[in-house]
Amino acid sequence: MKTTNKYTVFCHNCNFKQIIIPSELKNFVCIKSSMIQKTIPQIDLLTKKLISKETSQPIKVKCPKCGFAIRPKIIPKEKQND
């Protein structure tokens, strides 16, 4: 039996708390975020274009009760009670 990670969604504003599996994340409203710049942009001498490495931000969802932005956190395997 394959075990999946569980996430905890906790709102510090209204104390909403729920433990979910990744497939239940679609029930929440996701907040779009832009990419984060990892390196300083540099000019490629051959193509004369800017080169910059980017990384994505962690997923954020809206709290169903108050609309506050929440980051779902992974529950460690040792603390998961199946």
N, C-alpha and C positions, 0 to 999 in steps of 0.2 A: 504494500500500500504506500503510495507516494504522498508525503505530507507537504502541504503548501505553507508558505509563510503567512502569518497572521499579522494584521496591522491594528494599531490602536489609533482612534481618532478622538482627540481630546481638545475641547475649546476652553481656553483659560478665561474667556470673557463670561460665558454663561454656564460653565461646568458640564457641557454636553459631553458624553463619553460613549463610545461604541467600539466594539472589537469586530473587525471585518476580515474577510479574505479578499484577495486582489480582484476577483470577479465582481464583488459588491461595490467596488470603487466607482463604477459607472452610475450608481444611484445618486452620487453627489455631483454638485456643479463644480467643474474644474475651472481654475483660474489660469488663464494663459499668461505665460511669462516669456521674456526674451532671453536670448543666449547671453552668457557671461564671457567676456574676453579673457583668455588665459595668457596670451603673449602680447608683447608690444607689436603693433603693425610694422612691417618692414616692406620695402619696395624690392620686388624681384627684378633684377637687372636685365634679364632676358625679355620678359613679357611686359615690363613697366607697369605691373599691377601690384596692389597691396596684398600682402599675405599675413593672415592673422588666424590663430587657432582659437576656437570657441568651444565652450561646454554648456550643457543644458542645466537649468536649475531644478531642484527637487519639485515634485508635484505638490501643488497646493489646491485645496478644495474649500468651498464655502461651508460654514456651519449651517445645518438645516434650521436651527432655532434663531440665531442672531445674525448670520451672514459674515461673521468674522473669518479671516483666512486661517486655515489649519494645514499643517504638514502631517500627513499620516506617518507614523513611526513604526518600524518593524519590531515585533515582539521577539526577543531571543528564544531560540529553540528550547533552552532549559526551563523557561518560564511558561511555555505553552502547555496547557492541560487539555489534551484531546479527549 
